[in-house]
Amino acid sequence: MSSFIEHFQTDWEAMTTSDWVGLIMTVVTFILMVGVYFYALRPKNRDKLEKNRFIPMDDDAIDSGEKNGG
């Protein structure tokens, strides 16, 4: 069992700048994703999100700059 626990120990002094940046980015991304999941799955936000449900598939709402009929 001690080898299992030793596997998850971290030598904080040996971490490089890249290690710290990666750790911070991972933790921040995790926290943001948890926040988005709680926002999206909250029952009181259902009507607001359902209203905009088909925006990605609505081609008419996007103005591509082309004129119809010349």
PDB file of N, H, CA, C and O in Angstrom:
ATOM      1  N   MET A   1       0.808  -1.191   0.000  1.00  0.00           N
ATOM      2  CA  MET A   1       0.000   0.000   0.000  1.00  0.00           C
ATOM      3  C   MET A   1       0.856   1.263   0.000  1.00  0.00           C
ATOM      4  O   MET A   1       0.439   2.288  -0.539  1.00  0.00           O
ATOM      5  N   SER A   2       2.032   1.206   0.587  1.00  0.00           N
ATOM      6  H   SER A   2       2.371   0.374   1.025  1.00  0.00           H
ATOM      7  CA  SER A   2       2.861   2.411   0.639  1.00  0.00           C
ATOM      8  C   SER A   2       3.362   2.794  -0.748  1.00  0.00           C
ATOM      9  O   SER A   2       3.547   3.983  -1.008  1.00  0.00           O
ATOM     10  N   SER A   3       3.591   1.844  -1.648  1.00  0.00           N
ATOM     11  H   SER A   3       3.442   0.878  -1.437  1.00  0.00           H
ATOM     12  CA  SER A   3       4.029   2.190  -2.998  1.00  0.00           C
ATOM     13  C   SER A   3       2.907   2.894  -3.763  1.00  0.00           C
ATOM     14  O   SER A   3       3.171   3.739  -4.618  1.00  0.00           O
ATOM     15  N   PHE A   4       1.659   2.545  -3.455  1.00  0.00           N
ATOM     16  H   PHE A   4       1.444   1.858  -2.761  1.00  0.00           H
ATOM     17  CA  PHE A   4       0.525   3.215  -4.074  1.00  0.00           C
ATOM     18  C   PHE A   4       0.476   4.680  -3.650  1.00  0.00           C
ATOM     19  O   PHE A   4       0.247   5.556  -4.484  1.00  0.00           O
ATOM     20  N   ILE A   5       0.687   4.952  -2.373  1.00  0.00           N
ATOM     21  H   ILE A   5       0.873   4.240  -1.695  1.00  0.00           H
ATOM     22  CA  ILE A   5       0.666   6.322  -1.859  1.00  0.00           C
ATOM     23  C   ILE A   5       1.875   7.090  -2.374  1.00  0.00           C
ATOM     24  O   ILE A   5       1.751   8.268  -2.712  1.00  0.00           O
ATOM     25  N   GLU A   6       3.025   6.462  -2.443  1.00  0.00           N
ATOM     26  H   GLU A   6       3.126   5.505  -2.169  1.00  0.00           H
ATOM     27  CA  GLU A   6       4.229   7.120  -2.963  1.00  0.00           C
ATOM     28  C   GLU A   6       4.080   7.512  -4.422  1.00  0.00           C
ATOM     29  O   GLU A   6       4.711   8.468  -4.874  1.00  0.00           O
ATOM     30  N   HIS A   7       3.266   6.796  -5.152  1.00  0.00           N
ATOM     31  H   HIS A   7       2.754   6.020  -4.785  1.00  0.00           H
ATOM     32  CA  HIS A   7       3.055   7.093  -6.565  1.00  0.00           C
ATOM     33  C   HIS A   7       2.419   8.470  -6.761  1.00  0.00           C
ATOM     34  O   HIS A   7       2.666   9.126  -7.773  1.00  0.00           O
ATOM     35  N   PHE A   8       1.595   8.918  -5.791  1.00  0.00           N
ATOM     36  H   PHE A   8       1.394   8.385  -4.969  1.00  0.00           H
ATOM     37  CA  PHE A   8       0.880  10.179  -5.912  1.00  0.00           C
ATOM     38  C   PHE A   8       1.547  11.336  -5.166  1.00  0.00           C
ATOM     39  O   PHE A   8       0.975  12.424  -5.095  1.00  0.00           O
ATOM     40  N   GLN A   9       2.727  11.128  -4.618  1.00  0.00           N
ATOM     41  H   GLN A   9       3.191  10.244  -4.676  1.00  0.00           H
ATOM     42  CA  GLN A   9       3.433  12.213  -3.947  1.00  0.00           C
ATOM     43  C   GLN A   9       4.099  13.107  -4.982  1.00  0.00           C
ATOM     44  O   GLN A   9       4.516  12.644  -6.043  1.00  0.00           O
ATOM     45  N   THR A  10       4.194  14.412  -4.656  1.00  0.00           N
ATOM     46  H   THR A  10       3.855  14.788  -3.794  1.00  0.00           H
ATOM     47  CA  THR A  10       4.758  15.396  -5.578  1.00  0.00           C
ATOM     48  C   THR A  10       5.930  16.098  -4.923  1.00  0.00           C
ATOM     49  O   THR A  10       5.869  16.486  -3.756  1.00  0.00           O
ATOM     50  N   ASP A  11       6.997  16.256  -5.687  1.00  0.00           N
ATOM     51  H   ASP A  11       7.048  15.940  -6.635  1.00  0.00           H
ATOM     52  CA  ASP A  11       8.155  17.030  -5.225  1.00  0.00           C
ATOM     53  C   ASP A  11       7.963  18.464  -5.704  1.00  0.00           C
ATOM     54  O   ASP A  11       8.365  18.818  -6.812  1.00  0.00           O
ATOM     55  N   TRP A  12       7.333  19.302  -4.840  1.00  0.00           N
ATOM     56  H   TRP A  12       7.007  19.014  -3.940  1.00  0.00           H
ATOM     57  CA  TRP A  12       6.971  20.655  -5.230  1.00  0.00           C
ATOM     58  C   TRP A  12       8.192  21.516  -5.554  1.00  0.00           C
ATOM     59  O   TRP A  12       8.112  22.404  -6.402  1.00  0.00           O
ATOM     60  N   GLU A  13       9.303  21.268  -4.899  1.00  0.00           N
ATOM     61  H   GLU A  13       9.368  20.546  -4.209  1.00  0.00           H
ATOM     62  CA  GLU A  13      10.508  22.069  -5.141  1.00  0.00           C
ATOM     63  C   GLU A  13      11.123  21.785  -6.503  1.00  0.00           C
ATOM     64  O   GLU A  13      11.809  22.641  -7.063  1.00  0.00           O
ATOM     65  N   ALA A  14      10.889  20.603  -7.038  1.00  0.00           N
ATOM     66  H   ALA A  14      10.332  19.908  -6.583  1.00  0.00           H
ATOM     67  CA  ALA A  14      11.492  20.226  -8.311  1.00  0.00           C
ATOM     68  C   ALA A  14      10.648  20.646  -9.524  1.00  0.00           C
ATOM     69  O   ALA A  14      11.050  20.424 -10.666  1.00  0.00           O
ATOM     70  N   MET A  15       9.486  21.247  -9.278  1.00  0.00           N
ATOM     71  H   MET A  15       9.159  21.427  -8.350  1.00  0.00           H
ATOM     72  CA  MET A  15       8.621  21.630 -10.393  1.00  0.00           C
ATOM     73  C   MET A  15       9.185  22.839 -11.128  1.00  0.00           C
ATOM     74  O   MET A  15       9.622  23.810 -10.510  1.00  0.00           O
ATOM     75  N   THR A  16       9.167  22.767 -12.457  1.00  0.00           N
ATOM     76  H   THR A  16       8.812  21.978 -12.960  1.00  0.00           H
ATOM     77  CA  THR A  16       9.666  23.865 -13.288  1.00  0.00           C
ATOM     78  C   THR A  16       8.536  24.860 -13.551  1.00  0.00           C
ATOM     79  O   THR A  16       7.393  24.638 -13.152  1.00  0.00           O
ATOM     80  N   THR A  17       8.871  25.946 -14.221  1.00  0.00           N
ATOM     81  H   THR A  17       9.799  26.126 -14.545  1.00  0.00           H
ATOM     82  CA  THR A  17       7.866  26.951 -14.570  1.00  0.00           C
ATOM     83  C   THR A  17       6.780  26.347 -15.447  1.00  0.00           C
ATOM     84  O   THR A  17       5.599  26.649 -15.270  1.00  0.00           O
ATOM     85  N   SER A  18       7.167  25.505 -16.382  1.00  0.00           N
ATOM     86  H   SER A  18       8.125  25.261 -16.526  1.00  0.00           H
ATOM     87  CA  SER A  18       6.180  24.855 -17.248  1.00  0.00           C
ATOM     88  C   SER A  18       5.242  23.954 -16.445  1.00  0.00           C
ATOM     89  O   SER A  18       4.049  23.879 -16.737  1.00  0.00           O
ATOM     90  N   ASP A  19       5.776  23.279 -15.447  1.00  0.00           N
ATOM     91  H   ASP A  19       6.745  23.340 -15.210  1.00  0.00           H
ATOM     92  CA  ASP A  19       4.941  22.448 -14.583  1.00  0.00           C
ATOM     93  C   ASP A  19       3.910  23.292 -13.842  1.00  0.00           C
ATOM     94  O   ASP A  19       2.744  22.910 -13.748  1.00  0.00           O
ATOM     95  N   TRP A  20       4.342  24.446 -13.315  1.00  0.00           N
ATOM     96  H   TRP A  20       5.289  24.756 -13.392  1.00  0.00           H
ATOM     97  CA  TRP A  20       3.433  25.314 -12.567  1.00  0.00           C
ATOM     98  C   TRP A  20       2.363  25.907 -13.491  1.00  0.00           C
ATOM     99  O   TRP A  20       1.192  25.983 -13.118  1.00  0.00           O
ATOM    100  N   VAL A  21       2.761  26.322 -14.681  1.00  0.00           N
ATOM    101  H   VAL A  21       3.712  26.260 -14.984  1.00  0.00           H
ATOM    102  CA  VAL A  21       1.787  26.868 -15.635  1.00  0.00           C
ATOM    103  C   VAL A  21       0.758  25.798 -15.994  1.00  0.00           C
ATOM    104  O   VAL A  21      -0.441  26.078 -16.023  1.00  0.00           O
ATOM    105  N   GLY A  22       1.209  24.595 -16.263  1.00  0.00           N
ATOM    106  H   GLY A  22       2.182  24.368 -16.239  1.00  0.00           H
ATOM    107  CA  GLY A  22       0.291  23.504 -16.587  1.00  0.00           C
ATOM    108  C   GLY A  22      -0.633  23.174 -15.440  1.00  0.00           C
ATOM    109  O   GLY A  22      -1.818  22.920 -15.656  1.00  0.00           O
ATOM    110  N   LEU A  23      -0.116  23.172 -14.221  1.00  0.00           N
ATOM    111  H   LEU A  23       0.847  23.379 -14.046  1.00  0.00           H
ATOM    112  CA  LEU A  23      -0.935  22.894 -13.042  1.00  0.00           C
ATOM    113  C   LEU A  23      -2.003  23.961 -12.859  1.00  0.00           C
ATOM    114  O   LEU A  23      -3.168  23.644 -12.617  1.00  0.00           O
ATOM    115  N   ILE A  24      -1.612  25.220 -12.973  1.00  0.00           N
ATOM    116  H   ILE A  24      -0.666  25.478 -13.169  1.00  0.00           H
ATOM    117  CA  ILE A  24      -2.562  26.319 -12.788  1.00  0.00           C
ATOM    118  C   ILE A  24      -3.619  26.309 -13.888  1.00  0.00           C
ATOM    119  O   ILE A  24      -4.802  26.510 -13.613  1.00  0.00           O
ATOM    120  N   MET A  25      -3.200  26.075 -15.138  1.00  0.00           N
ATOM    121  H   MET A  25      -2.239  25.911 -15.362  1.00  0.00           H
ATOM    122  CA  MET A  25      -4.172  26.025 -16.235  1.00  0.00           C
ATOM    123  C   MET A  25      -5.152  24.871 -16.064  1.00  0.00           C
ATOM    124  O   MET A  25      -6.339  25.014 -16.355  1.00  0.00           O
ATOM    125  N   THR A  26      -4.667  23.743 -15.599  1.00  0.00           N
ATOM    126  H   THR A  26      -3.703  23.626 -15.362  1.00  0.00           H
ATOM    127  CA  THR A  26      -5.535  22.588 -15.386  1.00  0.00           C
ATOM    128  C   THR A  26      -6.552  22.862 -14.288  1.00  0.00           C
ATOM    129  O   THR A  26      -7.729  22.537 -14.445  1.00  0.00           O
ATOM    130  N   VAL A  27      -6.122  23.447 -13.191  1.00  0.00           N
ATOM    131  H   VAL A  27      -5.166  23.711 -13.064  1.00  0.00           H
ATOM    132  CA  VAL A  27      -7.026  23.733 -12.079  1.00  0.00           C
ATOM    133  C   VAL A  27      -8.057  24.791 -12.476  1.00  0.00           C
ATOM    134  O   VAL A  27      -9.238  24.648 -12.161  1.00  0.00           O
ATOM    135  N   VAL A  28      -7.624  25.847 -13.161  1.00  0.00           N
ATOM    136  H   VAL A  28      -6.664  25.963 -13.417  1.00  0.00           H
ATOM    137  CA  VAL A  28      -8.555  26.897 -13.591  1.00  0.00           C
ATOM    138  C   VAL A  28      -9.568  26.335 -14.584  1.00  0.00           C
ATOM    139  O   VAL A  28     -10.756  26.642 -14.485  1.00  0.00           O
ATOM    140  N   THR A  29      -9.124  25.519 -15.540  1.00  0.00           N
ATOM    141  H   THR A  29      -8.159  25.270 -15.621  1.00  0.00           H
ATOM    142  CA  THR A  29     -10.037  24.914 -16.512  1.00  0.00           C
ATOM    143  C   THR A  29     -11.043  24.016 -15.820  1.00  0.00           C
ATOM    144  O   THR A  29     -12.225  24.032 -16.166  1.00  0.00           O
ATOM    145  N   PHE A  30     -10.601  23.240 -14.858  1.00  0.00           N
ATOM    146  H   PHE A  30      -9.642  23.227 -14.577  1.00  0.00           H
ATOM    147  CA  PHE A  30     -11.504  22.369 -14.110  1.00  0.00           C
ATOM    148  C   PHE A  30     -12.575  23.179 -13.387  1.00  0.00           C
ATOM    149  O   PHE A  30     -13.756  22.836 -13.434  1.00  0.00           O
ATOM    150  N   ILE A  31     -12.160  24.254 -12.718  1.00  0.00           N
ATOM    151  H   ILE A  31     -11.200  24.532 -12.680  1.00  0.00           H
ATOM    152  CA  ILE A  31     -13.110  25.086 -11.977  1.00  0.00           C
ATOM    153  C   ILE A  31     -14.109  25.744 -12.934  1.00  0.00           C
ATOM    154  O   ILE A  31     -15.304  25.790 -12.642  1.00  0.00           O
ATOM    155  N   LEU A  32     -13.632  26.252 -14.071  1.00  0.00           N
ATOM    156  H   LEU A  32     -12.662  26.215 -14.308  1.00  0.00           H
ATOM    157  CA  LEU A  32     -14.532  26.865 -15.048  1.00  0.00           C
ATOM    158  C   LEU A  32     -15.515  25.858 -15.625  1.00  0.00           C
ATOM    159  O   LEU A  32     -16.690  26.178 -15.804  1.00  0.00           O
ATOM    160  N   MET A  33     -15.056  24.652 -15.917  1.00  0.00           N
ATOM    161  H   MET A  33     -14.101  24.393 -15.772  1.00  0.00           H
ATOM    162  CA  MET A  33     -15.941  23.628 -16.468  1.00  0.00           C
ATOM    163  C   MET A  33     -17.008  23.222 -15.452  1.00  0.00           C
ATOM    164  O   MET A  33     -18.163  23.014 -15.826  1.00  0.00           O
ATOM    165  N   VAL A  34     -16.647  23.109 -14.189  1.00  0.00           N
ATOM    166  H   VAL A  34     -15.709  23.278 -13.885  1.00  0.00           H
ATOM    167  CA  VAL A  34     -17.632  22.788 -13.156  1.00  0.00           C
ATOM    168  C   VAL A  34     -18.674  23.905 -13.085  1.00  0.00           C
ATOM    169  O   VAL A  34     -19.868  23.634 -12.960  1.00  0.00           O
ATOM    170  N   GLY A  35     -18.223  25.159 -13.165  1.00  0.00           N
ATOM    171  H   GLY A  35     -17.253  25.379 -13.267  1.00  0.00           H
ATOM    172  CA  GLY A  35     -19.153  26.287 -13.161  1.00  0.00           C
ATOM    173  C   GLY A  35     -20.095  26.261 -14.349  1.00  0.00           C
ATOM    174  O   GLY A  35     -21.290  26.513 -14.193  1.00  0.00           O
ATOM    175  N   VAL A  36     -19.583  25.963 -15.526  1.00  0.00           N
ATOM    176  H   VAL A  36     -18.612  25.759 -15.652  1.00  0.00           H
ATOM    177  CA  VAL A  36     -20.426  25.890 -16.723  1.00  0.00           C
ATOM    178  C   VAL A  36     -21.424  24.751 -16.608  1.00  0.00           C
ATOM    179  O   VAL A  36     -22.586  24.915 -16.981  1.00  0.00           O
ATOM    180  N   TYR A  37     -21.003  23.612 -16.105  1.00  0.00           N
ATOM    181  H   TYR A  37     -20.060  23.478 -15.802  1.00  0.00           H
ATOM    182  CA  TYR A  37     -21.925  22.489 -15.936  1.00  0.00           C
ATOM    183  C   TYR A  37     -23.050  22.844 -14.969  1.00  0.00           C
ATOM    184  O   TYR A  37     -24.211  22.539 -15.242  1.00  0.00           O
ATOM    185  N   PHE A  38     -22.730  23.478 -13.847  1.00  0.00           N
ATOM    186  H   PHE A  38     -21.787  23.725 -13.625  1.00  0.00           H
ATOM    187  CA  PHE A  38     -23.771  23.860 -12.902  1.00  0.00           C
ATOM    188  C   PHE A  38     -24.714  24.890 -13.512  1.00  0.00           C
ATOM    189  O   PHE A  38     -25.921  24.837 -13.277  1.00  0.00           O
ATOM    190  N   TYR A  39     -24.176  25.832 -14.298  1.00  0.00           N
ATOM    191  H   TYR A  39     -23.195  25.875 -14.489  1.00  0.00           H
ATOM    192  CA  TYR A  39     -25.017  26.839 -14.946  1.00  0.00           C
ATOM    193  C   TYR A  39     -25.945  26.189 -15.977  1.00  0.00           C
ATOM    194  O   TYR A  39     -27.139  26.486 -16.010  1.00  0.00           O
ATOM    195  N   ALA A  40     -25.406  25.317 -16.805  1.00  0.00           N
ATOM    196  H   ALA A  40     -24.435  25.076 -16.777  1.00  0.00           H
ATOM    197  CA  ALA A  40     -26.181  24.716 -17.889  1.00  0.00           C
ATOM    198  C   ALA A  40     -27.197  23.706 -17.383  1.00  0.00           C
ATOM    199  O   ALA A  40     -28.254  23.548 -17.994  1.00  0.00           O
ATOM    200  N   LEU A  41     -26.913  23.029 -16.302  1.00  0.00           N
ATOM    201  H   LEU A  41     -26.055  23.157 -15.805  1.00  0.00           H
ATOM    202  CA  LEU A  41     -27.805  21.986 -15.812  1.00  0.00           C
ATOM    203  C   LEU A  41     -28.754  22.454 -14.713  1.00  0.00           C
ATOM    204  O   LEU A  41     -29.531  21.658 -14.186  1.00  0.00           O
ATOM    205  N   ARG A  42     -28.698  23.722 -14.370  1.00  0.00           N
ATOM    206  H   ARG A  42     -28.066  24.369 -14.798  1.00  0.00           H
ATOM    207  CA  ARG A  42     -29.565  24.253 -13.330  1.00  0.00           C
ATOM    208  C   ARG A  42     -30.987  24.418 -13.876  1.00  0.00           C
ATOM    209  O   ARG A  42     -31.168  25.027 -14.930  1.00  0.00           O
ATOM    210  N   PRO A  43     -31.980  23.897 -13.195  1.00  0.00           N
ATOM    211  CA  PRO A  43     -33.354  23.953 -13.711  1.00  0.00           C
ATOM    212  C   PRO A  43     -33.877  25.368 -13.961  1.00  0.00           C
ATOM    213  O   PRO A  43     -34.675  25.559 -14.879  1.00  0.00           O
ATOM    214  N   LYS A  44     -33.463  26.356 -13.187  1.00  0.00           N
ATOM    215  H   LYS A  44     -32.815  26.201 -12.441  1.00  0.00           H
ATOM    216  CA  LYS A  44     -34.001  27.707 -13.377  1.00  0.00           C
ATOM    217  C   LYS A  44     -33.459  28.361 -14.657  1.00  0.00           C
ATOM    218  O   LYS A  44     -34.051  29.329 -15.134  1.00  0.00           O
ATOM    219  N   ASN A  45     -32.360  27.864 -15.223  1.00  0.00           N
ATOM    220  H   ASN A  45     -31.879  27.077 -14.836  1.00  0.00           H
ATOM    221  CA  ASN A  45     -31.810  28.399 -16.465  1.00  0.00           C
ATOM    222  C   ASN A  45     -32.331  27.672 -17.695  1.00  0.00           C
ATOM    223  O   ASN A  45     -31.940  27.999 -18.815  1.00  0.00           O
ATOM    224  N   ARG A  46     -33.192  26.708 -17.507  1.00  0.00           N
ATOM    225  H   ARG A  46     -33.510  26.443 -16.597  1.00  0.00           H
ATOM    226  CA  ARG A  46     -33.649  25.881 -18.620  1.00  0.00           C
ATOM    227  C   ARG A  46     -34.362  26.695 -19.699  1.00  0.00           C
ATOM    228  O   ARG A  46     -34.058  26.540 -20.882  1.00  0.00           O
ATOM    229  N   ASP A  47     -35.294  27.547 -19.318  1.00  0.00           N
ATOM    230  H   ASP A  47     -35.541  27.672 -18.358  1.00  0.00           H
ATOM    231  CA  ASP A  47     -36.039  28.324 -20.311  1.00  0.00           C
ATOM    232  C   ASP A  47     -35.126  29.259 -21.101  1.00  0.00           C
ATOM    233  O   ASP A  47     -35.289  29.411 -22.312  1.00  0.00           O
ATOM    234  N   LYS A  48     -34.169  29.884 -20.422  1.00  0.00           N
ATOM    235  H   LYS A  48     -34.036  29.761 -19.439  1.00  0.00           H
ATOM    236  CA  LYS A  48     -33.248  30.796 -21.087  1.00  0.00           C
ATOM    237  C   LYS A  48     -32.383  30.054 -22.112  1.00  0.00           C
ATOM    238  O   LYS A  48     -32.148  30.566 -23.206  1.00  0.00           O
ATOM    239  N   LEU A  49     -31.917  28.874 -21.771  1.00  0.00           N
ATOM    240  H   LEU A  49     -32.108  28.458 -20.882  1.00  0.00           H
ATOM    241  CA  LEU A  49     -31.065  28.108 -22.679  1.00  0.00           C
ATOM    242  C   LEU A  49     -31.875  27.441 -23.781  1.00  0.00           C
ATOM    243  O   LEU A  49     -31.400  27.339 -24.912  1.00  0.00           O
ATOM    244  N   GLU A  50     -33.079  26.988 -23.480  1.00  0.00           N
ATOM    245  H   GLU A  50     -33.465  27.072 -22.561  1.00  0.00           H
ATOM    246  CA  GLU A  50     -33.925  26.353 -24.491  1.00  0.00           C
ATOM    247  C   GLU A  50     -34.354  27.350 -25.558  1.00  0.00           C
ATOM    248  O   GLU A  50     -34.557  26.967 -26.710  1.00  0.00           O
ATOM    249  N   LYS A  51     -34.496  28.621 -25.195  1.00  0.00           N
ATOM    250  H   LYS A  51     -34.331  28.931 -24.258  1.00  0.00           H
ATOM    251  CA  LYS A  51     -34.898  29.647 -26.152  1.00  0.00           C
ATOM    252  C   LYS A  51     -33.845  29.795 -27.261  1.00  0.00           C
ATOM    253  O   LYS A  51     -34.199  30.067 -28.408  1.00  0.00           O
ATOM    254  N   ASN A  52     -32.588  29.624 -26.943  1.00  0.00           N
ATOM    255  H   ASN A  52     -32.300  29.403 -26.011  1.00  0.00           H
ATOM    256  CA  ASN A  52     -31.492  29.787 -27.906  1.00  0.00           C
ATOM    257  C   ASN A  52     -30.966  28.459 -28.414  1.00  0.00           C
ATOM    258  O   ASN A  52     -29.831  28.386 -28.884  1.00  0.00           O
ATOM    259  N   ARG A  53     -31.741  27.442 -28.332  1.00  0.00           N
ATOM    260  H   ARG A  53     -32.663  27.501 -27.950  1.00  0.00           H
ATOM    261  CA  ARG A  53     -31.306  26.080 -28.626  1.00  0.00           C
ATOM    262  C   ARG A  53     -30.860  25.860 -30.066  1.00  0.00           C
ATOM    263  O   ARG A  53     -29.910  25.116 -30.307  1.00  0.00           O
ATOM    264  N   PHE A  54     -31.530  26.494 -31.028  1.00  0.00           N
ATOM    265  H   PHE A  54     -32.302  27.099 -30.833  1.00  0.00           H
ATOM    266  CA  PHE A  54     -31.260  26.221 -32.437  1.00  0.00           C
ATOM    267  C   PHE A  54     -30.394  27.287 -33.108  1.00  0.00           C
ATOM    268  O   PHE A  54     -30.324  27.319 -34.337  1.00  0.00           O
ATOM    269  N   ILE A  55     -29.746  28.142 -32.357  1.00  0.00           N
ATOM    270  H   ILE A  55     -29.803  28.116 -31.359  1.00  0.00           H
ATOM    271  CA  ILE A  55     -28.905  29.182 -32.936  1.00  0.00           C
ATOM    272  C   ILE A  55     -27.790  28.612 -33.823  1.00  0.00           C
ATOM    273  O   ILE A  55     -27.565  29.160 -34.902  1.00  0.00           O
ATOM    274  N   PRO A  56     -27.087  27.555 -33.439  1.00  0.00           N
ATOM    275  CA  PRO A  56     -26.022  27.053 -34.325  1.00  0.00           C
ATOM    276  C   PRO A  56     -26.540  26.541 -35.671  1.00  0.00           C
ATOM    277  O   PRO A  56     -25.788  26.514 -36.645  1.00  0.00           O
ATOM    278  N   MET A  57     -27.805  26.137 -35.742  1.00  0.00           N
ATOM    279  H   MET A  57     -28.416  26.159 -34.951  1.00  0.00           H
ATOM    280  CA  MET A  57     -28.345  25.586 -36.980  1.00  0.00           C
ATOM    281  C   MET A  57     -29.168  26.594 -37.768  1.00  0.00           C
ATOM    282  O   MET A  57     -29.711  26.249 -38.817  1.00  0.00           O
ATOM    283  N   ASP A  58     -29.273  27.821 -37.294  1.00  0.00           N
ATOM    284  H   ASP A  58     -28.831  28.101 -36.441  1.00  0.00           H
ATOM    285  CA  ASP A  58     -30.076  28.839 -37.949  1.00  0.00           C
ATOM    286  C   ASP A  58     -29.210  29.614 -38.941  1.00  0.00           C
ATOM    287  O   ASP A  58     -28.483  30.528 -38.552  1.00  0.00           O
ATOM    288  N   ASP A  59     -29.287  29.248 -40.216  1.00  0.00           N
ATOM    289  H   ASP A  59     -29.878  28.505 -40.531  1.00  0.00           H
ATOM    290  CA  ASP A  59     -28.479  29.896 -41.247  1.00  0.00           C
ATOM    291  C   ASP A  59     -28.990  31.283 -41.594  1.00  0.00           C
ATOM    292  O   ASP A  59     -28.209  32.113 -42.059  1.00  0.00           O
ATOM    293  N   ASP A  60     -30.259  31.567 -41.389  1.00  0.00           N
ATOM    294  H   ASP A  60     -30.894  30.893 -41.011  1.00  0.00           H
ATOM    295  CA  ASP A  60     -30.828  32.861 -41.743  1.00  0.00           C
ATOM    296  C   ASP A  60     -30.331  33.979 -40.843  1.00  0.00           C
ATOM    297  O   ASP A  60     -30.307  35.135 -41.263  1.00  0.00           O
ATOM    298  N   ALA A  61     -29.943  33.671 -39.638  1.00  0.00           N
ATOM    299  H   ALA A  61     -29.963  32.731 -39.297  1.00  0.00           H
ATOM    300  CA  ALA A  61     -29.509  34.694 -38.688  1.00  0.00           C
ATOM    301  C   ALA A  61     -28.100  35.195 -38.986  1.00  0.00           C
ATOM    302  O   ALA A  61     -27.695  36.229 -38.453  1.00  0.00           O
ATOM    303  N   ILE A  62     -27.348  34.490 -39.821  1.00  0.00           N
ATOM    304  H   ILE A  62     -27.677  33.651 -40.254  1.00  0.00           H
ATOM    305  CA  ILE A  62     -25.971  34.867 -40.112  1.00  0.00           C
ATOM    306  C   ILE A  62     -25.948  35.702 -41.387  1.00  0.00           C
ATOM    307  O   ILE A  62     -26.412  35.254 -42.435  1.00  0.00           O
ATOM    308  N   ASP A  63     -25.415  36.902 -41.298  1.00  0.00           N
ATOM    309  H   ASP A  63     -25.038  37.267 -40.446  1.00  0.00           H
ATOM    310  CA  ASP A  63     -25.287  37.769 -42.465  1.00  0.00           C
ATOM    311  C   ASP A  63     -23.896  37.565 -43.046  1.00  0.00           C
ATOM    312  O   ASP A  63     -22.905  38.046 -42.496  1.00  0.00           O
ATOM    313  N   SER A  64     -23.835  36.853 -44.155  1.00  0.00           N
ATOM    314  H   SER A  64     -24.640  36.462 -44.601  1.00  0.00           H
ATOM    315  CA  SER A  64     -22.529  36.534 -44.744  1.00  0.00           C
ATOM    316  C   SER A  64     -22.020  37.661 -45.630  1.00  0.00           C
ATOM    317  O   SER A  64     -20.885  37.596 -46.103  1.00  0.00           O
ATOM    318  N   GLY A  65     -22.821  38.690 -45.870  1.00  0.00           N
ATOM    319  H   GLY A  65     -23.743  38.743 -45.486  1.00  0.00           H
ATOM    320  CA  GLY A  65     -22.387  39.797 -46.705  1.00  0.00           C
ATOM    321  C   GLY A  65     -22.778  39.635 -48.164  1.00  0.00           C
ATOM    322  O   GLY A  65     -22.577  40.558 -48.953  1.00  0.00           O
ATOM    323  N   GLU A  66     -23.318  38.514 -48.538  1.00  0.00           N
ATOM    324  H   GLU A  66     -23.481  37.764 -47.897  1.00  0.00           H
ATOM    325  CA  GLU A  66     -23.737  38.303 -49.922  1.00  0.00           C
ATOM    326  C   GLU A  66     -25.130  38.875 -50.129  1.00  0.00           C
ATOM    327  O   GLU A  66     -25.994  38.773 -49.257  1.00  0.00           O
ATOM    328  N   LYS A  67     -25.336  39.475 -51.286  1.00  0.00           N
ATOM    329  H   LYS A  67     -24.635  39.558 -51.994  1.00  0.00           H
ATOM    330  CA  LYS A  67     -26.637  40.041 -51.624  1.00  0.00           C
ATOM    331  C   LYS A  67     -27.417  39.036 -52.449  1.00  0.00           C
ATOM    332  O   LYS A  67     -26.854  38.395 -53.336  1.00  0.00           O
ATOM    333  N   ASN A  68     -28.692  38.892 -52.172  1.00  0.00           N
ATOM    334  H   ASN A  68     -29.149  39.413 -51.452  1.00  0.00           H
ATOM    335  CA  ASN A  68     -29.552  38.001 -52.956  1.00  0.00           C
ATOM    336  C   ASN A  68     -30.103  38.754 -54.153  1.00  0.00           C
ATOM    337  O   ASN A  68     -30.633  39.855 -54.006  1.00  0.00           O
ATOM    338  N   GLY A  69     -29.984  38.179 -55.313  1.00  0.00           N
ATOM    339  H   GLY A  69     -29.554  37.285 -55.432  1.00  0.00           H
ATOM    340  CA  GLY A  69     -30.569  38.738 -56.518  1.00  0.00           C
ATOM    341  C   GLY A  69     -29.774  39.880 -57.132  1.00  0.00           C
ATOM    342  O   GLY A  69     -30.298  40.594 -57.986  1.00  0.00           O
ATOM    343  N   GLY A  70     -28.526  40.073 -56.723  1.00  0.00           N
ATOM    344  H   GLY A  70     -28.100  39.492 -56.029  1.00  0.00           H
ATOM    345  CA  GLY A  70     -27.588  40.932 -57.359  1.00  0.00           C
ATOM    346  C   GLY A  70     -27.726  42.349 -57.367  1.00  0.00           C
ATOM    347  O   GLY A  70     -26.886  43.048 -57.933  1.00  0.00           O
TER     348      GLY A  70
END
